[in-house]
Amino acid sequence: MSKGVYSLWLVGGTALLVDETAQSTLQYALDSILFAQLRSDKLNGPRFARYGLWYSGYRTALEERGWVITFSHSDYPRMQGDVLRASADCLTGYLQGRHPSLSGHLQAAINALSQDEAQHAVRPFTQAMQGKTTAVVQELGVLLPGAVLDLCGVAFKTPQCSTNGIDLRASGATLGEFVSDANRKELRDLLERTQNAAHIRNLGLLKPEHDHART
C-alpha cells in the first residue's frame, strides 16, 4: 500500500492526484494542465469531436509551457457491458500499472469523482451530447515529486456502439529547467484575468481504499 498523502484536484476535465511533497510544483502544474486544455479547445475545437487531434494539441500546449514529454502511449480497448465502468477501470488500471502503490488512492479518487459536487464541476469539460449519444472525455493523472506528471485520458460514446471502443491516450512529462518564476506568474495572471482559474478546485485529501489488498 502507499504510505504517501495525496489530495485530489479538479482541473477542467482532468482529475489530478497530488503527492503532498510535490507542493512546490503544484500551482504551475494545475495552471499548465488547464491552459493546455483551453489552448487546444481554441485551436482544434472541442475535445469531443476529434479527440486524437485535440489531444495532440493539448500535449503541444503543455510543451509550450515548459513541460518535457517523456513518453506517450495509446490504446483502443474494446469493452463489453457498462462502458462508464470500463472507462474508469481503464484509467485506474493504466495508472496502477505504472504506480502499483497508488491502488487504494486511485479507487478513492474514482469514488470521489462520482459525487455530485465533482460531477457538476467537470461535466462541461467531460460530456457533450451528439445526437442520441453522449460523447465523454475523461482524464486522470498523478503529480509526483520532482515535477513529474503522469496523465491518462479516455474518450468514448455512450450508449456504446458495437463498432466503438475506448480511445486511451497517456503521456508523461517533467518540468523543464528554464521555467522561471516570471513564467509561473504570467500563466497564473492569464488564467485569473480570463476568469478561468475558477475551473481549478481542490476536493481535499484522499483516504485510500482497500489498503489491506496486496498491490
C-alpha positions as CSV (number, residue, x, y, z in Angstrom):
1,M,0.0,0.0,0.0
2,S,1.0,3.6,-0.4
3,K,2.1,5.4,2.7
4,G,2.0,8.8,0.9
5,V,-0.6,11.5,1.4
6,Y,-2.5,12.6,-1.7
7,S,-5.1,15.2,-2.4
8,L,-7.5,15.3,-5.4
9,W,-7.8,18.3,-7.6
10,L,-10.1,19.0,-10.5
11,V,-8.5,20.9,-13.4
12,G,-11.1,21.4,-16.2
13,G,-11.6,17.9,-17.4
14,T,-8.7,16.4,-15.5
15,A,-8.7,14.8,-12.1
16,L,-5.2,15.0,-10.6
17,L,-3.9,13.1,-7.6
18,V,-1.2,15.2,-6.0
19,D,1.5,13.9,-3.7
20,E,1.8,16.2,-0.7
21,T,5.6,16.5,-1.2
22,A,5.0,17.9,-4.7
23,Q,3.6,21.2,-3.4
24,S,6.4,23.4,-5.0
25,T,5.2,22.4,-8.4
26,L,1.5,22.1,-7.7
27,Q,0.2,25.5,-8.8
28,Y,2.2,25.6,-12.1
29,A,1.1,22.0,-12.9
30,L,-2.5,22.8,-12.3
31,D,-2.3,26.0,-14.3
32,S,-0.4,24.3,-17.2
33,I,-3.0,21.5,-17.5
34,L,-5.9,23.9,-17.6
35,F,-4.1,26.2,-20.0
36,A,-3.3,23.3,-22.3
37,Q,-6.9,22.2,-22.4
38,L,-8.2,25.6,-23.2
39,R,-5.5,26.2,-25.8
40,S,-6.4,23.0,-27.7
41,D,-10.1,23.9,-27.4
42,K,-9.3,27.2,-29.2
43,L,-7.0,25.8,-31.9
44,N,-8.6,22.4,-32.5
45,G,-12.2,22.6,-31.4
46,P,-14.0,20.7,-28.7
47,R,-12.3,17.5,-27.5
48,F,-15.4,15.5,-28.1
49,A,-15.3,15.8,-31.9
50,R,-11.8,14.7,-32.9
51,Y,-10.1,13.6,-29.7
52,G,-6.9,12.5,-31.4
53,L,-6.3,15.9,-32.9
54,W,-7.4,17.7,-29.7
55,Y,-5.1,15.5,-27.6
56,S,-2.1,16.3,-29.8
57,G,-2.8,20.0,-29.4
58,Y,-3.2,19.5,-25.6
59,R,0.2,17.8,-25.3
60,T,1.8,20.5,-27.5
61,A,0.4,23.2,-25.3
62,L,2.0,21.5,-22.3
63,E,5.3,21.6,-24.0
64,E,4.8,25.3,-24.8
65,R,4.6,25.9,-21.1
66,G,7.9,24.2,-20.4
67,W,6.9,20.6,-19.8
68,V,9.1,18.0,-21.4
69,I,7.1,15.0,-22.7
70,T,9.0,11.8,-21.6
71,F,6.7,9.2,-23.1
72,S,3.4,8.8,-24.9
73,H,1.1,5.8,-25.2
74,S,-2.2,5.0,-27.0
75,D,-4.5,2.0,-27.0
76,Y,-8.0,1.2,-28.2
77,P,-9.5,-1.5,-25.9
78,R,-12.9,-3.0,-26.9
79,M,-15.2,-3.2,-24.0
80,Q,-18.4,-5.1,-23.2
81,G,-21.1,-4.1,-20.8
82,D,-21.0,-0.9,-18.9
83,V,-18.7,1.4,-20.8
84,L,-18.7,4.0,-18.0
85,R,-17.3,1.4,-15.5
86,A,-15.0,0.1,-18.2
87,S,-13.5,3.5,-18.8
88,A,-12.9,4.1,-15.1
89,D,-11.2,0.7,-15.0
90,C,-9.0,1.7,-18.0
91,L,-7.9,4.9,-16.2
92,T,-7.1,3.3,-12.9
93,G,-5.7,0.1,-14.4
94,Y,-3.2,2.1,-16.6
95,L,-2.0,4.3,-13.7
96,Q,-1.9,1.4,-11.2
97,G,0.2,-0.5,-13.6
98,R,2.7,2.3,-13.6
99,H,2.3,3.1,-9.8
100,P,1.2,-0.1,-8.1
101,S,1.3,1.5,-4.6
102,L,-1.4,4.0,-5.6
103,S,-4.1,1.4,-6.0
104,G,-6.1,2.5,-2.9
105,H,-5.8,6.2,-3.7
106,L,-6.9,5.7,-7.3
107,Q,-10.0,3.8,-6.3
108,A,-10.8,6.6,-3.7
109,A,-10.4,9.2,-6.5
110,I,-12.8,7.4,-8.8
111,N,-15.4,7.2,-5.9
112,A,-14.9,10.9,-5.2
113,L,-15.4,11.8,-8.8
114,S,-18.8,10.0,-8.8
115,Q,-20.1,12.5,-6.2
116,D,-22.5,15.3,-7.3
117,E,-20.1,18.1,-6.5
118,A,-17.3,16.7,-8.6
119,Q,-19.6,15.8,-11.5
120,H,-21.1,19.3,-11.6
121,A,-17.6,20.8,-11.8
122,V,-16.2,18.5,-14.5
123,R,-19.3,17.8,-16.7
124,P,-18.9,20.8,-19.0
125,F,-15.4,19.5,-19.8
126,T,-16.2,15.8,-19.9
127,Q,-19.6,15.3,-21.6
128,A,-21.3,16.6,-24.7
129,M,-24.5,15.4,-26.5
130,Q,-24.0,14.3,-30.1
131,G,-27.4,13.3,-31.5
132,K,-28.6,10.3,-29.5
133,T,-25.3,9.6,-27.9
134,T,-23.2,11.3,-25.2
135,A,-19.5,11.9,-26.0
136,V,-17.3,11.5,-22.9
137,V,-13.7,12.6,-22.4
138,Q,-12.0,12.0,-19.1
139,E,-8.5,12.3,-17.8
140,L,-6.9,11.0,-14.5
141,G,-3.4,11.8,-13.6
142,V,-0.8,12.0,-10.8
143,L,1.6,14.7,-9.9
144,L,4.7,13.3,-8.2
145,P,7.8,14.8,-6.5
146,G,10.4,16.0,-8.9
147,A,7.8,17.8,-11.1
148,V,6.6,14.6,-12.7
149,L,3.2,14.4,-14.4
150,D,1.6,11.1,-15.4
151,L,-1.6,11.6,-17.3
152,C,-4.1,9.1,-18.8
153,G,-7.2,10.1,-20.8
154,V,-10.0,8.2,-22.4
155,A,-12.7,9.1,-25.0
156,F,-15.8,7.1,-25.8
157,K,-19.5,7.4,-26.5
158,T,-22.5,6.1,-24.6
159,P,-24.6,4.2,-25.3
160,Q,-21.7,2.4,-26.8
161,C,-21.9,1.4,-30.4
162,S,-20.7,-2.1,-31.2
163,T,-18.0,-0.7,-33.5
164,N,-16.7,1.8,-31.0
165,G,-14.3,1.1,-28.1
166,I,-12.4,3.4,-25.8
167,D,-9.7,5.7,-27.1
168,L,-7.0,5.7,-24.4
169,R,-4.1,8.2,-24.6
170,A,-1.4,8.7,-21.9
171,S,1.6,11.0,-21.5
172,G,4.3,11.5,-19.0
173,A,6.1,14.8,-18.5
174,T,8.6,16.6,-16.4
175,L,9.1,20.3,-15.9
176,G,12.0,21.8,-17.8
177,E,14.8,23.7,-16.2
178,F,14.0,27.0,-17.7
179,V,10.6,27.8,-16.3
180,S,11.1,30.9,-14.3
181,D,9.0,32.5,-11.5
182,A,8.0,35.1,-14.1
183,N,6.7,32.3,-16.3
184,R,4.6,30.9,-13.5
185,K,3.2,34.3,-12.6
186,E,2.4,35.1,-16.2
187,L,0.3,32.0,-16.5
188,R,-1.5,32.5,-13.2
189,D,-2.3,36.1,-14.1
190,L,-3.6,35.0,-17.5
191,L,-6.0,32.4,-16.0
192,E,-7.2,34.8,-13.4
193,R,-7.7,37.7,-15.9
194,T,-9.7,35.4,-18.2
195,Q,-11.7,34.1,-15.2
196,N,-10.6,30.5,-16.0
197,A,-8.8,30.0,-12.7
198,A,-12.2,29.1,-11.2
199,H,-12.0,25.8,-13.1
200,I,-9.4,24.6,-10.6
201,R,-10.8,23.0,-7.5
202,N,-9.4,21.1,-4.5
203,L,-11.5,18.2,-3.4
204,G,-9.3,17.5,-0.4
205,L,-7.3,14.6,0.9
206,L,-7.9,11.1,-0.3
207,K,-8.4,8.2,2.1
208,P,-7.1,5.2,0.3
209,E,-9.5,2.3,-0.1
210,H,-8.8,-1.4,0.3
211,D,-5.5,-0.8,1.9
212,H,-5.4,-4.4,3.0
213,A,-5.3,-5.6,-0.5
214,R,-1.9,-6.5,-2.0
215,T,-0.6,-4.2,-4.7
